[in-house]
Amino acid sequence: MINAHTTRPLSHGLSIARKTSRCAIHYACAACRHRGTRLATDRGRVGSIICPFHGWRWNLDGSIKLQLDAEEFVPRSEEDLGLQPVRCEQWEGFVFICMDDEAPPLLEYLSPIPDVVSPFGLGNMRIRWFKSTIAHCNWKTVLDGFLEGYHIPGTHPQLNRSTRDNLNPATMKEIDIRAWSPTSVYERHSMYQSLGVKRKQSNRLDKDPARRPGAGGDDPRAGIANAVEYIYEELRALETERSVRAAQILRETELPEGKSAGQVHLEIYRQLAIDEGLDWAEIEPKQWAAAGTAWHIFPNMIVLPNQGSSLVYRARPNGMDPDSSLFEVMCLEQVPVADYDKKIDVVPEFHEDYRQGDLGQILTQDLDNTENITVGMHSPSFDGHRLSTEQEMTIWNHHRVADRYLWD
């Protein structure tokens, strides 16, 4: 599966498979050695690979299992009749396939992301839900909307309010104290984070619970609890049922002197996780800082790493229509160590209309932008992007690298 529509293969493409047989993935894209029929579609598990046209069969290692009426064919070696392999490597439970024999090894290609994300244990998470829909814009454009936090006051004004149903445009005061989201580029990949109020150059980290939406107010415990509950209900990821329970306990907990409500919430959350059998790492402040908010894995994957639950986006072309794309969202959630080998089968959902997909308020707001972006970009009055040199360099890098693969 190639995840970008280009004139030649990109270095690495992400398969949505997780914790799946390496051999099955190796040959899932293969064509029949008889007359070229595609051998596998959709999802699932198989014991062997069977051609739907004439019934030839292959083992999962790609070796020929059955050549129907073999005596009627010119003799060929088993190697010649075996399925053709593709490069296949795994990172944190994700399976990547690569059609470019000259591409670097996967971990080298992904650098520095594997080291930065490793404390969060994505490989020990399992899919909680997986949804896909049609976005009314190009696949690169829908990704651009998730590559920066600069859009938050315009698209998600409620994130910095205690009243979540107040969707009026951000006030000038709210804009003045909004979180600043600088971006960093790492060759082909990039990331953004949120470093607090720009004019004060705050050094608070994005993952510091004190920076969670709505964390202010007279009672900081209620602010943290409200924010955790809102993200769980309206993003359906990054927070978990366990962190919501921790938030409920926080409401009734006296704050020790010298500790913030956010710190106490994380301590309660950690203890619940350990008591319930999770391998809960101690993540240092510098590791939270390095992780930032979201990472763009070129060409078409975005990961929001977090402890307990992470969020993954992917965008792909929708056939030959340049003004629409397939947008996919995956929530990963950490499971107890005892469940690592347990089969957890989540059926992906597809919704033609994203408004029918129950994606929650935040993602729905993001997708509401897509049609207007497409219409506006086709307007004669639009003559190109004018990007923030600090908060939107992820977008610049995305298109710069794509152009390099296409034209260099």
C-alpha atoms as a printed R data frame, in Angstrom:
    type eleno elety resid chain resno       x       y       z
1   ATOM     1    CA   MET     A     1   0.000   0.000   0.000
2   ATOM     2    CA   ILE     A     2   1.504   3.342  -1.048
3   ATOM     3    CA   ASN     A     3   0.177   6.262   0.933
4   ATOM     4    CA   ALA     A     4   0.877   9.106  -1.420
5   ATOM     5    CA   HIS     A     5  -0.165   9.672  -5.007
6   ATOM     6    CA   THR     A     6   3.137  10.281  -6.719
7   ATOM     7    CA   THR     A     7   4.903   9.466  -9.949
8   ATOM     8    CA   ARG     A     8   7.264   7.130  -8.127
9   ATOM     9    CA   PRO     A     9   7.122   5.280  -4.803
10  ATOM    10    CA   LEU     A    10   7.769   7.228  -1.638
11  ATOM    11    CA   SER     A    11  10.240   5.816   0.827
12  ATOM    12    CA   HIS     A    12   7.884   4.230   3.327
13  ATOM    13    CA   GLY     A    13   4.132   3.854   3.483
14  ATOM    14    CA   LEU     A    14   2.085   2.955   6.537
15  ATOM    15    CA   SER     A    15  -0.224  -0.025   6.579
16  ATOM    16    CA   ILE     A    16  -3.085   0.290   9.063
17  ATOM    17    CA   ALA     A    17  -2.320  -3.196  10.340
18  ATOM    18    CA   ARG     A    18  -1.132  -3.593  13.918
19  ATOM    19    CA   LYS     A    19   0.010  -6.797  15.617
20  ATOM    20    CA   THR     A    20  -0.540  -8.733  12.410
21  ATOM    21    CA   SER     A    21   1.436 -11.588  10.904
22  ATOM    22    CA   ARG     A    22   4.536 -10.230   9.219
23  ATOM    23    CA   CYS     A    23   4.287 -12.786   6.420
24  ATOM    24    CA   ALA     A    24   0.664 -11.980   5.700
25  ATOM    25    CA   ILE     A    25   1.550  -8.328   5.341
26  ATOM    26    CA   HIS     A    26   4.560  -9.197   3.221
27  ATOM    27    CA   TYR     A    27   2.370 -10.603   0.479
28  ATOM    28    CA   ALA     A    28  -0.978  -8.841   0.983
29  ATOM    29    CA   CYS     A    29  -0.380  -6.636  -2.061
30  ATOM    30    CA   ALA     A    30   0.791  -9.502  -4.285
31  ATOM    31    CA   ALA     A    31  -0.494 -10.424  -7.728
32  ATOM    32    CA   CYS     A    32  -1.179 -14.000  -8.801
33  ATOM    33    CA   ARG     A    33   1.808 -15.586 -10.574
34  ATOM    34    CA   HIS     A    34  -0.622 -17.201 -13.014
35  ATOM    35    CA   ARG     A    35  -2.494 -14.323 -14.672
36  ATOM    36    CA   GLY     A    36  -1.982 -11.364 -12.373
37  ATOM    37    CA   THR     A    37  -5.169 -11.291 -10.303
38  ATOM    38    CA   ARG     A    38  -4.991  -9.258  -7.122
39  ATOM    39    CA   LEU     A    39  -4.873 -11.769  -4.286
40  ATOM    40    CA   ALA     A    40  -5.977  -9.891  -1.179
41  ATOM    41    CA   THR     A    41  -8.326  -7.046  -0.366
42  ATOM    42    CA   ASP     A    42  -9.910  -5.587   2.753
43  ATOM    43    CA   ARG     A    43  -8.866  -6.934   6.168
44  ATOM    44    CA   GLY     A    44  -8.799 -10.160   8.172
45  ATOM    45    CA   ARG     A    45  -6.748 -13.270   8.873
46  ATOM    46    CA   VAL     A    46  -6.090 -16.174   6.531
47  ATOM    47    CA   GLY     A    47  -4.346 -19.530   6.758
48  ATOM    48    CA   SER     A    48  -3.177 -19.395   3.159
49  ATOM    49    CA   ILE     A    49  -3.464 -17.071   0.183
50  ATOM    50    CA   ILE     A    50  -5.929 -18.215  -2.462
51  ATOM    51    CA   CYS     A    51  -6.409 -16.685  -5.908
52  ATOM    52    CA   PRO     A    52 -10.139 -15.959  -6.394
53  ATOM    53    CA   PHE     A    53  -9.854 -16.529 -10.173
54  ATOM    54    CA   HIS     A    54  -8.448 -20.065 -10.605
55  ATOM    55    CA   GLY     A    55  -7.766 -21.193  -7.059
56  ATOM    56    CA   TRP     A    56  -3.979 -21.287  -7.007
57  ATOM    57    CA   ARG     A    57  -2.725 -21.193  -3.410
58  ATOM    58    CA   TRP     A    58   0.317 -19.922  -1.534
59  ATOM    59    CA   ASN     A    59   1.600 -20.357   2.011
60  ATOM    60    CA   LEU     A    60   1.940 -17.273   4.159
61  ATOM    61    CA   ASP     A    61   5.683 -17.259   3.529
62  ATOM    62    CA   GLY     A    62   4.890 -16.777  -0.164
63  ATOM    63    CA   SER     A    63   5.870 -20.274  -1.310
64  ATOM    64    CA   ILE     A    64   3.599 -22.024  -3.806
65  ATOM    65    CA   LYS     A    65   1.130 -24.417  -2.146
66  ATOM    66    CA   LEU     A    66  -1.083 -25.436  -5.066
67  ATOM    67    CA   GLN     A    67  -0.661 -24.932  -8.795
68  ATOM    68    CA   LEU     A    68  -3.881 -26.329 -10.202
69  ATOM    69    CA   ASP     A    69  -3.190 -29.028 -12.834
70  ATOM    70    CA   ALA     A    70   0.533 -28.352 -12.593
71  ATOM    71    CA   GLU     A    71   1.301 -31.132 -15.114
72  ATOM    72    CA   GLU     A    72  -0.244 -29.012 -17.869
73  ATOM    73    CA   PHE     A    73   2.247 -26.159 -17.451
74  ATOM    74    CA   VAL     A    74   5.810 -25.659 -18.597
75  ATOM    75    CA   PRO     A    75   7.854 -26.680 -15.517
76  ATOM    76    CA   ARG     A    76   8.981 -23.744 -13.411
77  ATOM    77    CA   SER     A    77  10.898 -23.557 -10.148
78  ATOM    78    CA   GLU     A    78   9.107 -23.049  -6.859
79  ATOM    79    CA   GLU     A    79  10.992 -19.771  -6.567
80  ATOM    80    CA   ASP     A    80   9.568 -18.611  -9.890
81  ATOM    81    CA   LEU     A    81   6.022 -19.518  -8.819
82  ATOM    82    CA   GLY     A    82   6.373 -18.006  -5.347
83  ATOM    83    CA   LEU     A    83   4.859 -14.632  -4.546
84  ATOM    84    CA   GLN     A    84   7.090 -11.636  -4.925
85  ATOM    85    CA   PRO     A    85   8.003 -10.102  -1.535
86  ATOM    86    CA   VAL     A    86   8.061  -6.444  -0.611
87  ATOM    87    CA   ARG     A    87  10.070  -4.761   2.095
88  ATOM    88    CA   CYS     A    88   8.214  -4.875   5.378
89  ATOM    89    CA   GLU     A    89   9.280  -3.426   8.724
90  ATOM    90    CA   GLN     A    90   7.541  -2.661  12.008
91  ATOM    91    CA   TRP     A    91   7.698   0.189  14.474
92  ATOM    92    CA   GLU     A    92   5.665   0.302  17.697
93  ATOM    93    CA   GLY     A    93   3.108  -2.159  16.326
94  ATOM    94    CA   PHE     A    94   2.635  -0.333  13.011
95  ATOM    95    CA   VAL     A    95   3.516  -2.231   9.853
96  ATOM    96    CA   PHE     A    96   5.199  -0.258   7.090
97  ATOM    97    CA   ILE     A    97   5.685  -1.574   3.581
98  ATOM    98    CA   CYS     A    98   8.112  -0.083   1.111
99  ATOM    99    CA   MET     A    99   8.194  -0.354  -2.678
100 ATOM   100    CA   ASP     A   100  11.602   1.300  -2.950
101 ATOM   101    CA   ASP     A   101  14.535  -1.088  -2.612
102 ATOM   102    CA   GLU     A   102  16.908   1.868  -2.260
103 ATOM   103    CA   ALA     A   103  15.117   3.439   0.694
104 ATOM   104    CA   PRO     A   104  16.912   3.489   4.061
105 ATOM   105    CA   PRO     A   105  15.871   1.111   6.874
106 ATOM   106    CA   LEU     A   106  12.610   2.140   8.505
107 ATOM   107    CA   LEU     A   107  14.034   3.283  11.860
108 ATOM   108    CA   GLU     A   108  16.622   5.380  10.052
109 ATOM   109    CA   TYR     A   109  13.895   6.875   7.861
110 ATOM   110    CA   LEU     A   110  11.724   7.694  10.906
111 ATOM   111    CA   SER     A   111  14.529   9.281  12.961
112 ATOM   112    CA   PRO     A   112  14.280  11.045  15.417
113 ATOM   113    CA   ILE     A   113  10.678  10.006  16.062
114 ATOM   114    CA   PRO     A   114  11.283   6.464  17.444
115 ATOM   115    CA   ASP     A   115  13.566   7.769  20.212
116 ATOM   116    CA   VAL     A   116  11.259  10.674  21.065
117 ATOM   117    CA   VAL     A   117   8.086   8.587  21.191
118 ATOM   118    CA   SER     A   118   9.524   5.478  22.870
119 ATOM   119    CA   PRO     A   119   8.655   6.521  26.477
120 ATOM   120    CA   PHE     A   120   4.936   6.429  25.632
121 ATOM   121    CA   GLY     A   121   4.861   2.731  24.718
122 ATOM   122    CA   LEU     A   122   2.732   2.898  21.563
123 ATOM   123    CA   GLY     A   123   3.652  -0.713  20.875
124 ATOM   124    CA   ASN     A   124   1.826  -1.733  24.057
125 ATOM   125    CA   MET     A   125  -1.336   0.069  23.012
126 ATOM   126    CA   ARG     A   126  -4.212  -1.440  21.092
127 ATOM   127    CA   ILE     A   127  -6.759   0.099  18.769
128 ATOM   128    CA   ARG     A   128  -9.757   1.361  20.710
129 ATOM   129    CA   TRP     A   129 -11.582   2.700  17.647
130 ATOM   130    CA   PHE     A   130 -10.815   3.340  14.003
131 ATOM   131    CA   LYS     A   131 -12.921   5.594  11.797
132 ATOM   132    CA   SER     A   132 -12.554   6.906   8.283
133 ATOM   133    CA   THR     A   133 -14.481   9.420   6.236
134 ATOM   134    CA   ILE     A   134 -14.307  11.564   3.122
135 ATOM   135    CA   ALA     A   135 -12.696  14.966   3.569
136 ATOM   136    CA   HIS     A   136 -13.684  17.556   0.980
137 ATOM   137    CA   CYS     A   137 -10.144  18.574   0.129
138 ATOM   138    CA   ASN     A   138  -6.887  17.163  -1.192
139 ATOM   139    CA   TRP     A   139  -5.120  14.616   1.026
140 ATOM   140    CA   LYS     A   140  -2.223  17.018   1.598
141 ATOM   141    CA   THR     A   141  -4.617  19.794   2.563
142 ATOM   142    CA   VAL     A   142  -6.462  17.773   5.189
143 ATOM   143    CA   LEU     A   143  -3.123  16.853   6.767
144 ATOM   144    CA   ASP     A   144  -2.091  20.515   6.773
145 ATOM   145    CA   GLY     A   145  -5.072  21.239   9.007
146 ATOM   146    CA   PHE     A   146  -3.659  18.928  11.690
147 ATOM   147    CA   LEU     A   147  -0.008  19.938  11.376
148 ATOM   148    CA   GLU     A   148  -0.237  23.072  13.489
149 ATOM   149    CA   GLY     A   149  -1.904  24.442  16.605
150 ATOM   150    CA   TYR     A   150  -2.193  27.955  15.169
151 ATOM   151    CA   HIS     A   151  -5.800  27.240  14.110
152 ATOM   152    CA   ILE     A   152  -7.099  26.587  17.638
153 ATOM   153    CA   PRO     A   153  -8.506  30.062  18.438
154 ATOM   154    CA   GLY     A   154 -10.247  30.202  15.053
155 ATOM   155    CA   THR     A   155 -11.505  26.621  14.807
156 ATOM   156    CA   HIS     A   156 -11.782  25.506  18.445
157 ATOM   157    CA   PRO     A   157 -12.484  28.618  20.560
158 ATOM   158    CA   GLN     A   158 -14.166  26.463  23.234
159 ATOM   159    CA   LEU     A   159 -10.883  24.731  24.103
160 ATOM   160    CA   ASN     A   160  -9.808  27.660  26.236
161 ATOM   161    CA   ARG     A   161 -13.198  28.193  27.853
162 ATOM   162    CA   SER     A   162 -14.881  26.618  30.811
163 ATOM   163    CA   THR     A   163 -18.203  26.831  28.925
164 ATOM   164    CA   ARG     A   164 -17.746  24.275  26.163
165 ATOM   165    CA   ASP     A   165 -20.930  25.126  24.310
166 ATOM   166    CA   ASN     A   166 -19.713  28.691  23.701
167 ATOM   167    CA   LEU     A   167 -18.563  28.443  20.093
168 ATOM   168    CA   ASN     A   168 -18.491  32.170  19.391
169 ATOM   169    CA   PRO     A   169 -15.293  33.503  17.808
170 ATOM   170    CA   ALA     A   170 -12.434  34.031  20.229
171 ATOM   171    CA   THR     A   171 -12.340  37.442  21.852
172 ATOM   172    CA   MET     A   172  -9.317  39.683  21.592
173 ATOM   173    CA   LYS     A   173  -8.513  38.907  25.226
174 ATOM   174    CA   GLU     A   174  -8.673  35.164  24.550
175 ATOM   175    CA   ILE     A   175  -6.433  35.565  21.521
176 ATOM   176    CA   ASP     A   176  -3.968  37.533  23.629
177 ATOM   177    CA   ILE     A   177  -3.560  34.684  26.131
178 ATOM   178    CA   ARG     A   178  -3.828  31.739  23.747
179 ATOM   179    CA   ALA     A   179  -1.226  28.977  23.668
180 ATOM   180    CA   TRP     A   180   1.653  29.594  21.282
181 ATOM   181    CA   SER     A   181   2.475  26.584  19.098
182 ATOM   182    CA   PRO     A   182   5.963  26.732  17.562
183 ATOM   183    CA   THR     A   183   6.960  24.146  14.993
184 ATOM   184    CA   SER     A   184  10.206  22.290  14.335
185 ATOM   185    CA   VAL     A   185  11.298  20.409  11.223
186 ATOM   186    CA   TYR     A   186  13.513  17.326  11.113
187 ATOM   187    CA   GLU     A   187  14.433  16.813   7.471
188 ATOM   188    CA   ARG     A   188  11.339  14.994   6.126
189 ATOM   189    CA   HIS     A   189   9.358  14.963   9.392
190 ATOM   190    CA   SER     A   190   8.139  17.769  11.635
191 ATOM   191    CA   MET     A   191   6.326  18.501  14.890
192 ATOM   192    CA   TYR     A   192   4.537  21.198  16.818
193 ATOM   193    CA   GLN     A   193   4.095  21.862  20.481
194 ATOM   194    CA   SER     A   194   2.421  24.414  22.694
195 ATOM   195    CA   LEU     A   195   4.569  26.526  24.990
196 ATOM   196    CA   GLY     A   196   2.049  28.673  26.765
197 ATOM   197    CA   VAL     A   197   1.370  32.383  26.376
198 ATOM   198    CA   LYS     A   198   3.583  33.828  23.657
199 ATOM   199    CA   ARG     A   199   4.014  37.308  25.081
200 ATOM   200    CA   LYS     A   200   5.294  35.878  28.364
201 ATOM   201    CA   GLN     A   201   7.478  33.271  26.637
202 ATOM   202    CA   SER     A   202   6.224  30.772  29.194
203 ATOM   203    CA   ASN     A   203   8.273  27.608  29.571
204 ATOM   204    CA   ARG     A   204   5.320  25.469  30.602
205 ATOM   205    CA   LEU     A   205   5.104  22.279  28.624
206 ATOM   206    CA   ASP     A   206   2.163  21.352  26.445
207 ATOM   207    CA   LYS     A   207   1.600  18.111  28.347
208 ATOM   208    CA   ASP     A   208   1.724  19.883  31.707
209 ATOM   209    CA   PRO     A   209  -1.866  19.372  32.929
210 ATOM   210    CA   ALA     A   210  -1.942  23.033  33.975
211 ATOM   211    CA   ARG     A   211  -2.048  23.811  30.254
212 ATOM   212    CA   ARG     A   212  -5.007  21.567  29.565
213 ATOM   213    CA   PRO     A   213  -8.070  23.386  28.197
214 ATOM   214    CA   GLY     A   214 -10.188  25.117  30.792
215 ATOM   215    CA   ALA     A   215  -7.705  24.544  33.622
216 ATOM   216    CA   GLY     A   216  -8.315  27.929  35.215
217 ATOM   217    CA   GLY     A   217 -11.061  29.057  37.526
218 ATOM   218    CA   ASP     A   218 -11.446  29.387  41.271
219 ATOM   219    CA   ASP     A   219 -10.950  25.674  41.870
220 ATOM   220    CA   PRO     A   220  -8.043  24.299  39.828
221 ATOM   221    CA   ARG     A   221  -9.150  20.747  40.642
222 ATOM   222    CA   ALA     A   222 -12.448  21.337  38.872
223 ATOM   223    CA   GLY     A   223 -10.640  22.981  35.982
224 ATOM   224    CA   ILE     A   224  -8.412  19.945  35.422
225 ATOM   225    CA   ALA     A   225 -11.285  17.501  35.891
226 ATOM   226    CA   ASN     A   226 -13.532  19.395  33.471
227 ATOM   227    CA   ALA     A   227 -10.778  19.490  30.858
228 ATOM   228    CA   VAL     A   228 -10.028  15.762  31.120
229 ATOM   229    CA   GLU     A   229 -13.718  14.888  30.865
230 ATOM   230    CA   TYR     A   230 -14.225  17.184  27.887
231 ATOM   231    CA   ILE     A   231 -11.315  15.736  25.897
232 ATOM   232    CA   TYR     A   232 -12.495  12.210  26.668
233 ATOM   233    CA   GLU     A   233 -16.051  12.975  25.574
234 ATOM   234    CA   GLU     A   234 -15.371  15.157  22.531
235 ATOM   235    CA   LEU     A   235 -12.046  13.887  21.175
236 ATOM   236    CA   ARG     A   236 -12.496  10.302  22.374
237 ATOM   237    CA   ALA     A   237  -8.719   9.919  22.665
238 ATOM   238    CA   LEU     A   238  -5.662  11.176  24.621
239 ATOM   239    CA   GLU     A   239  -7.713  10.802  27.787
240 ATOM   240    CA   THR     A   240  -9.105   7.453  28.962
241 ATOM   241    CA   GLU     A   241 -11.835   6.081  31.185
242 ATOM   242    CA   ARG     A   242  -9.073   5.662  33.766
243 ATOM   243    CA   SER     A   243  -7.926   9.281  33.576
244 ATOM   244    CA   VAL     A   244 -11.564  10.364  33.912
245 ATOM   245    CA   ARG     A   245 -11.833   8.319  37.119
246 ATOM   246    CA   ALA     A   246  -8.665   9.968  38.332
247 ATOM   247    CA   ALA     A   247 -10.223  13.355  37.565
248 ATOM   248    CA   GLN     A   248 -13.296  12.471  39.593
249 ATOM   249    CA   ILE     A   249 -11.098  11.482  42.548
250 ATOM   250    CA   LEU     A   250  -9.158  14.726  42.135
251 ATOM   251    CA   ARG     A   251 -12.305  16.784  42.718
252 ATOM   252    CA   GLU     A   252 -12.448  15.493  46.303
253 ATOM   253    CA   THR     A   253  -8.701  15.476  47.012
254 ATOM   254    CA   GLU     A   254  -6.935  18.132  49.056
255 ATOM   255    CA   LEU     A   255  -3.950  19.524  47.168
256 ATOM   256    CA   PRO     A   256  -0.668  19.116  49.076
257 ATOM   257    CA   GLU     A   257   1.300  22.303  49.461
258 ATOM   258    CA   GLY     A   258   3.616  22.868  46.548
259 ATOM   259    CA   LYS     A   259   1.735  20.585  44.116
260 ATOM   260    CA   SER     A   260  -0.571  21.700  41.338
261 ATOM   261    CA   ALA     A   261  -3.917  20.086  40.561
262 ATOM   262    CA   GLY     A   262  -2.410  18.763  37.363
263 ATOM   263    CA   GLN     A   263   0.446  17.074  39.164
264 ATOM   264    CA   VAL     A   264  -1.913  15.451  41.651
265 ATOM   265    CA   HIS     A   265  -4.152  14.246  38.845
266 ATOM   266    CA   LEU     A   266  -1.224  12.553  37.145
267 ATOM   267    CA   GLU     A   267  -0.214  10.906  40.424
268 ATOM   268    CA   ILE     A   268  -3.735   9.514  40.912
269 ATOM   269    CA   TYR     A   269  -3.877   8.412  37.273
270 ATOM   270    CA   ARG     A   270  -0.509   6.675  37.576
271 ATOM   271    CA   GLN     A   271  -1.542   4.764  40.698
272 ATOM   272    CA   LEU     A   272  -4.795   3.597  39.100
273 ATOM   273    CA   ALA     A   273  -2.869   2.416  36.039
274 ATOM   274    CA   ILE     A   274  -0.327   0.469  38.094
275 ATOM   275    CA   ASP     A   275  -3.033  -1.038  40.327
276 ATOM   276    CA   GLU     A   276  -4.877  -2.224  37.223
277 ATOM   277    CA   GLY     A   277  -1.869  -3.968  35.696
278 ATOM   278    CA   LEU     A   278  -0.489  -1.422  33.233
279 ATOM   279    CA   ASP     A   279   3.216  -0.927  32.626
280 ATOM   280    CA   TRP     A   280   3.259   2.790  33.447
281 ATOM   281    CA   ALA     A   281   6.577   4.453  32.707
282 ATOM   282    CA   GLU     A   282   7.863   7.468  34.573
283 ATOM   283    CA   ILE     A   283   8.236  10.097  31.866
284 ATOM   284    CA   GLU     A   284  10.621  12.945  32.618
285 ATOM   285    CA   PRO     A   285   9.716  16.589  31.871
286 ATOM   286    CA   LYS     A   286  12.372  16.761  29.154
287 ATOM   287    CA   GLN     A   287  10.789  13.721  27.470
288 ATOM   288    CA   TRP     A   288   7.357  15.378  27.514
289 ATOM   289    CA   ALA     A   289   8.962  18.468  26.020
290 ATOM   290    CA   ALA     A   290  10.664  16.490  23.252
291 ATOM   291    CA   ALA     A   291   7.387  14.724  22.405
292 ATOM   292    CA   GLY     A   292   5.539  17.990  21.869
293 ATOM   293    CA   THR     A   293   1.930  17.778  20.722
294 ATOM   294    CA   ALA     A   294   1.947  16.133  17.289
295 ATOM   295    CA   TRP     A   295   4.454  14.589  14.903
296 ATOM   296    CA   HIS     A   296   4.095  14.482  11.134
297 ATOM   297    CA   ILE     A   297   5.607  11.285   9.748
298 ATOM   298    CA   PHE     A   298   6.142  12.005   6.077
299 ATOM   299    CA   PRO     A   299   4.250  11.557   3.870
300 ATOM   300    CA   ASN     A   300   0.785  11.093   5.328
301 ATOM   301    CA   MET     A   301   0.697  10.092   9.007
302 ATOM   302    CA   ILE     A   302   0.337  12.204  12.157
303 ATOM   303    CA   VAL     A   303   0.863  10.873  15.684
304 ATOM   304    CA   LEU     A   304  -0.172  12.633  18.879
305 ATOM   305    CA   PRO     A   305   1.803  10.713  21.521
306 ATOM   306    CA   ASN     A   306   0.463  10.610  25.052
307 ATOM   307    CA   GLN     A   307   0.652   8.288  28.025
308 ATOM   308    CA   GLY     A   308  -2.318   5.952  28.227
309 ATOM   309    CA   SER     A   309  -3.869   6.965  24.909
310 ATOM   310    CA   SER     A   310  -2.541   8.311  21.633
311 ATOM   311    CA   LEU     A   311  -4.188   9.559  18.465
312 ATOM   312    CA   VAL     A   312  -3.166   8.757  14.883
313 ATOM   313    CA   TYR     A   313  -4.320  10.436  11.656
314 ATOM   314    CA   ARG     A   314  -3.751   9.316   8.106
315 ATOM   315    CA   ALA     A   315  -4.861  10.835   4.784
316 ATOM   316    CA   ARG     A   316  -4.864   9.236   1.351
317 ATOM   317    CA   PRO     A   317  -6.055  10.174  -2.126
318 ATOM   318    CA   ASN     A   318  -9.687   9.377  -2.887
319 ATOM   319    CA   GLY     A   319  -9.330   7.789  -6.301
320 ATOM   320    CA   MET     A   320  -8.483  10.377  -8.945
321 ATOM   321    CA   ASP     A   321 -10.416  13.252  -7.355
322 ATOM   322    CA   PRO     A   322  -7.840  15.884  -6.301
323 ATOM   323    CA   ASP     A   323 -10.435  17.740  -4.232
324 ATOM   324    CA   SER     A   324 -11.371  14.927  -1.871
325 ATOM   325    CA   SER     A   325  -9.478  12.443   0.250
326 ATOM   326    CA   LEU     A   326  -9.864   9.502   2.584
327 ATOM   327    CA   PHE     A   327  -9.199  10.689   6.120
328 ATOM   328    CA   GLU     A   328  -8.618   8.080   8.827
329 ATOM   329    CA   VAL     A   329  -8.462   8.460  12.597
330 ATOM   330    CA   MET     A   330  -7.243   5.809  15.016
331 ATOM   331    CA   CYS     A   331  -7.363   5.929  18.810
332 ATOM   332    CA   LEU     A   332  -4.782   3.770  20.570
333 ATOM   333    CA   GLU     A   333  -5.126   2.901  24.228
334 ATOM   334    CA   GLN     A   334  -2.715   1.210  26.592
335 ATOM   335    CA   VAL     A   335  -3.843  -2.160  27.918
336 ATOM   336    CA   PRO     A   336  -2.788  -4.223  30.960
337 ATOM   337    CA   VAL     A   337   0.347  -6.322  30.534
338 ATOM   338    CA   ALA     A   338  -1.803  -9.457  30.941
339 ATOM   339    CA   ASP     A   339  -3.694  -8.490  27.767
340 ATOM   340    CA   TYR     A   340  -0.687  -8.002  25.485
341 ATOM   341    CA   ASP     A   341  -1.304 -11.335  23.730
342 ATOM   342    CA   LYS     A   342  -5.080 -11.094  23.862
343 ATOM   343    CA   LYS     A   343  -6.875 -10.778  20.538
344 ATOM   344    CA   ILE     A   344  -8.615  -7.414  20.362
345 ATOM   345    CA   ASP     A   345 -10.569  -7.110  17.145
346 ATOM   346    CA   VAL     A   346 -11.900  -3.640  16.327
347 ATOM   347    CA   VAL     A   347 -13.961  -3.255  13.162
348 ATOM   348    CA   PRO     A   348 -13.076  -0.056  11.288
349 ATOM   349    CA   GLU     A   349 -16.013   2.252  10.584
350 ATOM   350    CA   PHE     A   350 -16.423   4.190   7.338
351 ATOM   351    CA   HIS     A   351 -18.782   7.142   7.078
352 ATOM   352    CA   GLU     A   352 -19.228   8.861   3.729
353 ATOM   353    CA   ASP     A   353 -20.432  11.954   5.596
354 ATOM   354    CA   TYR     A   354 -18.169  12.797   8.506
355 ATOM   355    CA   ARG     A   355 -21.112  14.428  10.284
356 ATOM   356    CA   GLN     A   356 -22.641  10.963  10.646
357 ATOM   357    CA   GLY     A   357 -19.473   9.435  12.077
358 ATOM   358    CA   ASP     A   358 -19.838  10.555  15.706
359 ATOM   359    CA   LEU     A   359 -16.297  11.941  15.670
360 ATOM   360    CA   GLY     A   360 -16.904  14.371  18.498
361 ATOM   361    CA   GLN     A   361 -16.955  18.142  18.523
362 ATOM   362    CA   ILE     A   362 -13.248  18.786  17.980
363 ATOM   363    CA   LEU     A   363 -12.636  16.615  14.895
364 ATOM   364    CA   THR     A   364 -15.971  17.676  13.422
365 ATOM   365    CA   GLN     A   365 -14.880  21.310  13.677
366 ATOM   366    CA   ASP     A   366 -11.646  20.467  11.865
367 ATOM   367    CA   LEU     A   367 -13.460  18.695   9.044
368 ATOM   368    CA   ASP     A   368 -16.012  21.508   8.769
369 ATOM   369    CA   ASN     A   369 -13.160  23.641   7.431
370 ATOM   370    CA   THR     A   370 -12.236  21.374   4.531
371 ATOM   371    CA   GLU     A   371 -14.844  22.312   1.926
372 ATOM   372    CA   ASN     A   372 -14.316  26.051   2.476
373 ATOM   373    CA   ILE     A   373 -10.560  25.560   2.147
374 ATOM   374    CA   THR     A   374 -10.987  23.769  -1.181
375 ATOM   375    CA   VAL     A   375 -13.387  26.378  -2.573
376 ATOM   376    CA   GLY     A   376 -11.155  29.210  -1.411
377 ATOM   377    CA   MET     A   377  -7.969  27.708  -2.825
378 ATOM   378    CA   HIS     A   378  -9.652  27.472  -6.247
379 ATOM   379    CA   SER     A   379 -10.621  31.135  -6.128
380 ATOM   380    CA   PRO     A   380  -8.757  33.486  -8.515
381 ATOM   381    CA   SER     A   381  -8.135  35.689  -5.487
382 ATOM   382    CA   PHE     A   382  -5.930  33.017  -3.841
383 ATOM   383    CA   ASP     A   383  -2.362  33.114  -5.096
384 ATOM   384    CA   GLY     A   384  -0.592  30.937  -2.532
385 ATOM   385    CA   HIS     A   385   0.002  30.376   1.177
386 ATOM   386    CA   ARG     A   386   1.389  32.997   3.505
387 ATOM   387    CA   LEU     A   387   2.692  30.948   6.426
388 ATOM   388    CA   SER     A   388   3.821  31.823   9.913
389 ATOM   389    CA   THR     A   389   7.557  31.276  10.046
390 ATOM   390    CA   GLU     A   390   7.240  29.959  13.598
391 ATOM   391    CA   GLN     A   391   3.877  28.191  13.870
392 ATOM   392    CA   GLU     A   392   3.339  26.761  10.362
393 ATOM   393    CA   MET     A   393   6.704  25.469   9.212
394 ATOM   394    CA   THR     A   394   5.277  21.941   9.422
395 ATOM   395    CA   ILE     A   395   3.156  22.817   6.370
396 ATOM   396    CA   TRP     A   396   6.091  24.326   4.510
397 ATOM   397    CA   ASN     A   397   8.147  21.225   5.234
398 ATOM   398    CA   HIS     A   398   5.360  18.849   4.187
399 ATOM   399    CA   HIS     A   399   5.105  20.388   0.721
400 ATOM   400    CA   ARG     A   400   8.839  20.981   0.363
401 ATOM   401    CA   VAL     A   401   9.611  17.312   0.942
402 ATOM   402    CA   ALA     A   402   6.737  16.153  -1.282
403 ATOM   403    CA   ASP     A   403   8.048  18.319  -4.098
404 ATOM   404    CA   ARG     A   404  11.505  16.849  -3.602
405 ATOM   405    CA   TYR     A   405  10.215  13.293  -3.963
406 ATOM   406    CA   LEU     A   406   8.113  14.230  -6.974
407 ATOM   407    CA   TRP     A   407  10.530  16.311  -8.978
408 ATOM   408    CA   ASP     A   408  14.141  15.862  -7.821
